Amino acid sequence: LLLDEWKFGAVLCHMVPFAQALSVHVSILTLTVIALERYRCIVFHLGRRLTWCSSLLIMAITWTMSAVLAAPLAIFRE
């Protein structure tokens, strides 16, 4: 089971660290967005709620930022 070499090819060698970093960044940014939304709901309780479109936009930004932050691990991996 423990080998001295990587048996899964160059593609997975680059993608595994990227996937790990991506999941960490998505988790952190998602928790941050949830905290900011809860704060906004408490402080501005009479304000407007998030619409479906703005929620989708926030999710897309979260995933895009996470992918950008994790990209160097896939690009500059030896």
C-alpha positions in Angstrom: 0.0 0.0 0.0 2.8 2.4 0.8 4.9 2.9 -2.3 8.0 4.9 -3.1 6.4 6.3 -6.3 3.1 7.9 -7.5 1.1 5.3 -9.5 -1.8 7.5 -10.6 -0.2 9.6 -13.3 0.7 13.2 -13.8 -2.8 14.5 -14.1 -3.9 13.3 -10.7 -0.6 14.4 -9.2 -1.6 18.0 -10.1 -5.3 17.6 -9.4 -5.3 16.1 -5.9 -3.7 19.1 -4.2 -5.9 21.4 -6.3 -9.0 19.5 -5.1 -7.9 19.6 -1.5 -7.2 23.4 -1.6 -10.4 24.0 -3.5 -12.5 22.2 -0.9 -10.8 24.2 1.9 -11.3 27.5 0.2 -15.0 26.8 -0.6 -15.7 25.8 3.0 -14.1 28.9 4.4 -15.7 31.3 1.9 -19.1 29.6 2.3 -19.0 30.0 6.1 -17.9 33.6 5.7 -20.8 34.3 3.3 -23.3 32.6 5.8 -21.9 34.7 8.7 -22.2 37.9 6.6 -25.7 37.1 5.6 -26.7 36.4 9.2 -25.1 39.7 10.3 -27.0 41.5 7.6 -30.3 39.9 8.7 -29.8 40.9 12.3 -28.6 44.4 11.8 -30.9 45.3 8.9 -33.8 43.1 9.9 -36.3 45.3 8.0 -34.3 45.2 4.9 -34.8 43.2 1.7 -33.9 39.5 1.6 -31.5 38.1 -0.9 -33.1 37.2 -4.2 -32.6 33.9 -5.9 -30.4 35.5 -8.6 -28.2 37.2 -6.0 -27.8 34.0 -4.1 -26.7 32.2 -7.3 -24.3 35.1 -8.0 -22.8 34.8 -4.5 -22.3 31.0 -4.9 -20.7 31.5 -8.3 -18.3 34.1 -6.9 -17.5 31.9 -4.0 -16.6 28.9 -6.3 -14.7 31.2 -8.7 -12.6 32.8 -6.0 -11.9 29.4 -4.5 -10.7 28.0 -7.9 -8.5 31.0 -8.5 -6.9 30.7 -5.0 -6.3 27.0 -5.5 -5.1 27.2 -9.1 -1.4 27.7 -8.3 -1.3 24.3 -6.7 -2.4 22.7 -10.0 -0.2 24.9 -12.2 3.1 25.0 -10.4 3.2 21.5 -9.1 6.2 19.3 -10.0 
